[in-house]
Amino acid sequence: MKKRLFSGIQPTGEVHIGNYLGAIKNWIRLLDQYDCIFSIVDYHAITVELDPREMPQNIMHVATVNIAAGLDPERSTLFLQSHVPEHTELAWIFNTVTPIGHLERMTQFKEKAQLYKHNINAGLFDYPVLQAADILLYKAEVVPVGEDQVQHIELSREISRKFNTRYGEVFPEPQELLSDAPRIMGLDAKNKMSKSLNNYIGLLESPEAIWKKLSVAVTDPARKKRSDPGTPEICNIYHLHRYFSSPKEIDWSAQGCRTAGIGCLECKKCLSDNIIKELTPIREKAKELFDNPDSVQDVLRRGAERCKEIAQETMKEVKSKMGLHLGLYTEPSKI
């Protein structure tokens, strides 16, 4: 039997090439190797303030784009986290075996607490426990993540060990699987690509919009004019070439930069052409799906049905180990 893999994506708006390179493209490569379960994690998304009127369209956008990009529903399971209530049920149980000190050490909580000072809520603090429940509810052994999530997977292993030690063996210890593109920098070349920082290229953007963004993207600061040689290794445009361009074009970009044989605009134009070439089929497939939203909702419905079956079996086992199984009481009137 294939090992089970779990990963999630938040429905927080437009999917960009950072999501595509760091997560989605990696997921697609793993479809035939693992029993893949992917969740749109809407409960995680609400740990920050969001407009509830936008949530349904964000969920549909993320589901549609993932399918259009190649997340084949015939070879994987895609579902909405809130459609399977056992996620939050198991998270509560895991809260009882998770030391507060472990959560206080989470780097991502500290970063988000700084970013959202006006809304440091308990959900933000408890985020890694729900993430552990997401993974372990399906007894997933493999979790593809970016480097910023490794600490959370380590905590998931610790929660698994603590539960198993206290109540008996139920859960595996999941292992992280780092992406080939663990950190995609934004067009500002300073921060990770992000919608909130507006330093991204959306997966469904038009060719004109892609070129407009790339034409003003930050390059090697040493190249103030075309005749100045540069250092490709410190140029974010060169690093993006490595994901979208051919080996020949990557060499052309590197040598042209070092010798000032090409200008930054020429380098960007080549990258733009290659990004457009790769994203055009995705954009066209997404349009077909947007025109037929029932097909996407059907994928999510079937995904939830399968995941509910797995989740309910896991929770039966968990409750039996903990002495919480209501099957013990055949006559409620005597409780």
Steps between C-alpha positions, in 0.01 A plus 500: 500500500608856431592720793245772568592863442315805632539869429283810509460840339318800644217667307635851551464639149687481173737206448842618381813345351655474847217264599534321169877443517519445876199273541265417211761397243669282761166340593434410137833314479399291802153390384604155378748437780268552799135479603460879487247695706489877456286733707385856452552602862231760561516461880865603490414797281265651758780548756546840333222744417332425169188629330245214529339618176823417317559157653275296264660648189849457648429132568372445147793692353758290685325172416462594133857620454648192670301267274587709193870490592497118499367379835310217335195402712517150351847452650460693825242617753414869532255622765404790724624474858177628661301227323665243730425600863736236639790740429398731783390209722844341482668840542323541836622158612854587389480822705495279810839345419673812364706708747439876472876555504533315170247729336669810641821400322337487156683747276201552272277599793754762608518638147121511457453652846722786386313533171150482654551677833136610507376139473726258688231238554505153653452344155821662378680359803341154460549486121772227515276270705224517240766441235612187686137384510468563125794272433447228760125466448593318177810335652708671233867405502624766259434876497642715217577843646713808461787561738285737711274207596765249612466603866126426482563150365747438783224595744259263321745216562527596865121513540477157337759359743332654804157365406636153419697486825204606712218306333651236272628480145274676250694753295814490283772764529469707181809609311540825311579491129663827400408653168759550224403867525472550877505883493398706198591865534268774383558748219637746757789252558475568874209295630339165434245524219173607658160636406500732800829658387383526137831360377356204312391370160158337508458162339209624289637841404496604135822505293484881502471514879787253546732706281395825667596360842824339387619807306534697826615210723816553705823354357868513598546849652855516359363522145406866493538513122508241224880500465552410867581131563300330773487195726213269400512303826368804691238591241147377566414505129778249435366273776153509344659401166609177669135397545358606164781504243703238315861420604621682191302812589617485862864492383426784256355705783795435735774566244323801355468653846863439600638646177236769448426323173127543563302758688262431788202580278604232248543250782156588638336470158632147455373406847164661430458300178576175684268573792219587258564180305467285815204683651284541188364139507421542870316825436300342217409192706400720792265695273327176402459408866374846599235458231401168659519554879283196571785274387735660754243476778452133411874441544486660846188302594651166398823592676316579823305174484818297477672701773202472736518122479870499588457766771211320670698175519796686652280670759339168597847365567606814690191501722529128569860546614396791723198332652264747336311256282125547551444140394575411864158638599211294369240656731533881504236530775744341746784750435 
